[in-house]
């Protein structure tokens, strides 16, 4: 029998209760929830049983958790594919689940979302092509898409293009 941080024994059913308590606060990935339960002193069999029960009852769904997490990150933080994949992986999503969630978010390509991220950045910063490119790179967008978006922004005439020397 596992021992809780308080020093009292943990009953086997308490692991499932704790899992539900954690899931009631926010969705978790299976691996993430497993680590939290193990950290709280529950044994491997208890944790596996609790996770299986939560999955069977529909409370624990890695694919749905990944889709929801990806949607929110793209809407609120304007993350690109690479940064989104890394965030999902850090949270505990399996690689195939993370790839699928990213692919779903960027099914129509990344250019529209990249331009939205660029315009958001430009709403609070002066035009600086290099700084904007670095910002979008840190956001996880591909270099080719960044280059294309910067070209579209400058061709609109709203932002200055690269300096061109006049030849006399």
N, C-alpha and C positions, 0 to 999 in steps of 0.2 A: 504494500500500500504506500502511495506517495505521501510526502509530508509537505504541507503548505508553508509559505513564508512565515506564517504565524506560529509554526511548530506543531499544529494539530494535524492529524491524519486527514487525507482527502478521500472522500467516498468516491467510488467509480463513477456514479451518476453525475457527480459535480463537474466533471470534465465537460460533458455535453452541455450542462447548464452554463458553464463559463464560456464555452464556444458560442452559444446562442447570445449570451450577454455581449460578447465582443462583436458579433455579427449585427446586433441590434444598433450598435453605434455607427457602423459604416461597413460596407462590403469589404471582404478580405479575400485574398488568394489563399488557396489551400496551404501552400508552403509557408506563407506569412502567418496564418492562423496556427499552423503546427508549431512554428518556432515560439509563438507567444504562449501557447499552452505548455510546451516543454519547459519554457523559462519559469512558468508558475509551478513547476514541480510535478506535473503529471507524467506518468510513464508512457513509453511508446505504444503499448497495447491500448491504454485508455485513450490516448490522443487519436490513434488510428480509428478506433471504434467511434469516437465522437465525431470525427471528420466524415466518416462514412455515413453515419446517421444524418448529419447535417446536409450532406450531398444528396442522399436518398430523398430527403424531405424538401429539397429545393432551396435550402437556405445558403448553400455554398456552391457557387457556379463560377469557375474560373473564366470561362469564355464570356459570360455576361458581365462579370466584374471588369474584365479587360476592355470590352466594348464601351462600357459606361465611363471608365477611367479615361480612355482615349478620347471619347467625345468631349468630356469636360476639359481635358488638357488642351485640346485643339481650340475649343470655343473660348476659353478664358485666358489661356497663356499663349495661344498661337504657336504651339510647338510644331516643329517639322517632324518628318518621319524618323530620322535618326535619334533625335532627343526623346521622342515619344517611345520608341522601342527600348531605349536605355532606361527610361523611367518605369516602364512596365516590368522590365527584367529585374530592376532593383526591388520593386515591390513584391516580386515572387511569382510573376507570371512565367509559365514555361515558354520557351522560345517559339514554338509553333503557335501557341495561343497569342503571344505578343505580335508575331508577324501577321497573323490573321486580323487582329484588331487594327493594326496600323494600315494594312491593305484596305480594310473597310473604310477607314477615315479618309484615305487618299485615293479612293477608287476613281475619282475624276481627275486625278493628277494633283500635284502640289502647287501649281502656279497660282490658282485663285487664293488659296490660303496663304501662300507666301506674300502675295501682293497685299492682302489684308494685314498681315503682320508688318509689312514695310510701311504701309500708310499709317498704321497705328504708331509706329516708331517716329515717323515724320510729323505726326501731330504734336509731338512734344520736343523734337530735336530739329536743329537747323539741317539743311541738306548737306550731307557729307557722304559722298558715294562710298568711300572706303570704310567709314565707320558703320554705315548701314549694311554693307556687305559683311563685315565682321559680325555684326549683331545677328543677321539672318543665318550666318554660318553657325554661330553659337546656338541658335534656335533649332538647328538640326536639319536645315534645308540643304539640298544638294547644290554644289557649286555651279553646275550648268544652269539650274533653274534660277539661282540668284543672279547670275550674269544676264540671263534672258529678261528677268523682271526689271533689273536696273536699266536695261536697254529700252524696255517699254515705258518705264517711268520718264526717262529723259526724252524719248521721242514724242511723248504727249505735249512737251513744251512746258510742263509745270515745274520741272526741275532742270537745272543746267546740265548739259552734257559735259564730257571731258574737255578740258582746255585744249584748244587747237592753236598752234602757232601760225600766224599769218606769214606768208612768204611774199616778199616784194620783188 
